[in-house]
Amino acid sequence: MITFYWGSIEDDMKQVWYDGFFDPFVEEHPNVKIDFQCLPDVQETLRVQLAAGSGPDLFMVDCFDVPDYVEAGALKDLTAYREEYKWDDVIYDWALDAGTIDGQLYGVAHGSEATSIYCNRDLLKELGCEVPETRAEFEDACIKAADAGYIPIEYGYSGANEFQQWIYDHYLGNYSGKENLKKLFTGELKFMDEEIKGAFELLKSDWDAGWINQGQSGAISNDEARTFFQNEQAVFCTEGTWLTMETLSPGTLTFDWVCTAWPSMKDGIPASGSAGIGAMMAMNANTEHADLCAELLNFFYSDEQRLANAIAAGYMTLCCDVDEELYPEDIEADIRKTLDSMGEILGRDTVGYAPWSAYPSDTNIYMMNNLDKVYYGEYTVEQFCEEAQKVLDKELEEGFEFVG
């Protein structure tokens, strides 16, 4: 029995994993069973179980959590399997780098993705607005949405501070810009500099205006917030391409929608999205089935046609090349639409760096665990930035190198 923990996805999306990978793997290994559990609080469950020396054989882990798990001795070193299965010939080098600590591989990248904004075009049309590309257009849409009784921006993070990353990705990427973020994480700029601090000041201003889920994001979960967009109560959704690529079943959104780059938040900084790794597939250091688990990890990447078929049905795009001609003709319309959107966002020169894949780990954890103190007035923006800088300074002193 191989136990495999993942985040919350709908049942038919879970079935895609079985149809595309687990069932074919079991056919080749008839004595093997796979217990695939999709949990809404998977990271909290994992932290408790791994700390106790138990937990599943395989599980999802965000890039920024890998160093902490490695330090705790919770992850199996996969370097030997990397060489055995020649993953360097298949998986993108930047994806392998994201799971590598001190030259050892501890996670196999699961999905490539783009951060974005989802827009309800029907509601925008009702409000007399277009899909926003500039700050002025975004403000106009938010004001009109609020006046009409809609939620301008759906967003919830109760019980899962990691979802905070989505919102500060948008503001930092589209106010500060990718070049200034690079300067921040290489020590040329500081959080207190206007190029960075201004992004958080703008975010706080939009929060105070009530545009971001009417200031209730800390009291509702991401799943609850998402329903506001699904039920046409919210105009904008903060999620990235994973929403209609893997999370929601095709056809769930019954209105006219578009997934595109988040609008500019400052003159001179163009609309953009960020490139990221959806999650890492990691192995429990205490597993009794290491070789079999490694074979399963390799199975995800070992057949391009099998992967293309799975993606067409609602599986995440992995960090490898897939020939467009391999996608079946009956590919789900929502999947095809999202693939095109992701290609457009990632094809821009302005594409930035998703926090969970590129930011220094401790600094990113500090931001996602403390940003709500700014929302609710416990910290000023200045206090938040000063404390974030202290964490970043320590990581830079310890040798953090920004890869991007």
Order of alpha helices (4+ residues) and beta strands (2+ residues): beta-alpha-alpha-beta-alpha-beta-alpha-alpha-alpha-beta-beta-beta-beta-beta-alpha-alpha-beta-alpha-alpha-alpha-alpha-beta-beta-beta-beta-alpha-alpha-alpha-beta-alpha-alpha-alpha
